Amino acid sequence: VQFVESGGGLVQPGGSLRISCVASGFTFSSYNMYWYRQAPGKEREAVATISRAGTSTNYADSVKGRFTISRDNAKNTVYLQMNSLKPEDTGIYSCSTLGHWGQGTLVTVSS
């Protein structure tokens, strides 16, 4: 099982960013997928989840209405569209399933 995240970077408060995660080593379309984040000095927290077919999603209260998770099973890829970003959204974002995590992509929200 392997994940490769990309798309992180520095963005100003109120800005937007889309991060991606390409998965390999398992049947991607058979599993729910998750985005987690870990802020500096804090524990990792679940941010969003999406069902196998992409028909059901769930979000942490802190990102609800601002973040959107989606997936493309033909490309073995899960996305996280992040809008109205806040400084407290800063952290390393990783995708996950089957108890595995990628190395993550760093998102920094700062002016």
C-alpha positions as CSV (number, residue, x, y, z in Angstrom):
1,V,0.0,0.0,0.0
2,Q,1.4,3.4,-1.0
3,F,0.2,6.9,-1.1
4,V,1.8,10.0,-2.7
5,E,0.3,13.3,-1.7
6,S,0.9,16.5,-3.5
7,G,-0.4,20.1,-3.9
8,G,0.5,21.6,-0.6
9,G,2.1,25.0,-0.2
10,L,1.9,28.4,1.3
11,V,-1.5,30.2,1.0
12,Q,-2.9,33.4,2.5
13,P,-5.8,33.3,4.9
14,G,-9.0,33.2,2.9
15,G,-7.3,31.5,0.0
16,S,-7.9,28.1,-1.6
17,L,-5.8,25.0,-2.3
18,R,-6.5,21.5,-3.7
19,I,-4.3,18.6,-2.6
20,S,-4.2,15.2,-4.2
21,C,-3.3,11.7,-3.1
22,V,-2.5,8.9,-5.6
23,A,-2.8,5.4,-4.2
24,S,-1.3,2.1,-5.3
25,G,-0.9,-1.4,-4.1
26,F,-4.5,-2.2,-3.4
27,T,-7.9,-2.1,-5.1
28,F,-8.6,1.6,-4.6
29,S,-12.3,1.5,-5.5
30,S,-13.0,-1.1,-2.8
31,Y,-12.2,1.1,0.2
32,N,-13.3,4.3,1.9
33,M,-10.6,6.9,1.9
34,Y,-9.6,9.4,4.6
35,W,-7.8,12.7,4.8
36,Y,-6.0,13.4,8.1
37,R,-4.0,16.4,9.2
38,Q,-1.4,17.1,11.9
39,A,-0.8,20.6,13.1
40,P,2.5,21.6,14.8
41,G,2.5,20.3,18.3
42,K,-0.8,18.6,18.0
43,E,-2.1,15.1,17.5
44,R,-3.3,13.9,14.1
45,E,-7.0,14.4,13.4
46,A,-9.4,13.1,10.8
47,V,-10.5,15.8,8.4
48,A,-12.7,14.1,5.8
49,T,-13.8,10.8,4.6
50,I,-15.4,9.5,1.4
51,S,-17.1,6.2,0.6
52,R,-15.9,3.7,-2.0
53,A,-18.1,5.1,-4.8
54,G,-17.8,8.7,-3.6
55,T,-21.5,8.9,-2.9
56,S,-21.1,9.6,0.9
57,T,-18.8,12.1,2.6
58,N,-18.2,13.3,6.2
59,Y,-16.2,16.1,7.6
60,A,-14.8,17.3,10.9
61,D,-16.8,20.2,12.3
62,S,-13.8,22.5,12.0
63,V,-13.8,22.2,8.2
64,K,-17.4,21.6,7.3
65,G,-18.7,23.9,4.6
66,R,-15.1,24.9,3.6
67,F,-13.5,21.6,2.5
68,T,-14.7,19.1,-0.1
69,I,-13.4,15.6,-0.5
70,S,-13.7,13.8,-3.8
71,R,-12.2,10.8,-5.6
72,D,-11.6,9.5,-9.1
73,N,-11.5,5.7,-9.0
74,A,-10.2,5.5,-12.6
75,K,-7.1,7.5,-11.5
76,N,-6.7,5.9,-8.0
77,T,-6.8,9.5,-6.7
78,V,-8.5,11.2,-3.8
79,Y,-8.7,15.0,-3.6
80,L,-9.3,17.6,-0.9
81,Q,-10.5,21.0,-2.0
82,M,-9.9,23.6,0.7
83,N,-11.5,27.0,0.6
84,S,-11.6,29.9,3.0
85,L,-8.4,28.7,4.6
86,K,-7.5,29.8,8.1
87,P,-4.2,29.8,9.9
88,E,-5.4,27.0,12.1
89,D,-5.7,24.8,9.0
90,T,-1.9,24.7,8.8
91,G,-0.5,21.2,9.0
92,I,0.7,18.1,7.2
93,Y,-2.2,16.5,5.3
94,S,-2.1,12.8,4.7
95,C,-4.4,10.4,3.0
96,S,-5.2,7.0,4.6
97,T,-6.9,3.7,4.4
98,L,-6.2,0.2,5.6
99,G,-4.2,1.5,8.5
100,H,-1.6,3.1,6.2
101,W,-0.7,6.7,5.8
102,G,1.3,8.6,3.2
103,Q,4.1,11.0,4.1
104,G,1.8,13.9,3.6
105,T,1.9,17.3,2.0
106,L,2.5,20.5,4.0
107,V,-0.2,23.2,4.0
108,T,0.8,26.5,5.5
109,V,-1.8,29.3,5.9
110,S,-0.2,32.6,6.7
111,S,0.0,36.2,5.6
